[in-house]
Amino acid sequence: MSTIGAITASGAGPLAATRLQGLDLKGLTSGGVGAADKAASAPTDFAGVLSQVVSPLIDKQNEAAALTKSVLLGQGAPLHQSVIAMQEASVAFSLMVEVRNKVVEGFQELMRMPV
């Protein structure tokens, strides 16, 4: 079920719409319940962590592109599903850009600190 379908079905408020399924940023933090299990399966290098976070975003964009292509070719895909998938991919990409901006801002702040 898509994020919008889950929100509609559960009757959640507008703040729940900011939740994105598929982007598991909790795996980047340490501690909490099951941290040992996550640490065992979590990649230890930066490239692995980055690919683990970005891969759901790429999947959403590919799904939206496939649905759009199906609609344009007249293969029976509903137009509303295509539009919803494109919006989900757009919101996921915007979230990723904002997370990147915050990480870069934090790094720049660390570099400005006097030693």
Secondary structure, 3 states (H helix, E strand, C coil): CCHHHHHHHHCCCHHHHHCCCCCCHHHHCCCCCCHHHHHHHCCCCHHHHHHHHHHHHHHHHHHHHHHHHHHHCCCCCCHHHHHHHHHHHHHHHHHHHHHHHHHHHHHHHHHHCCC
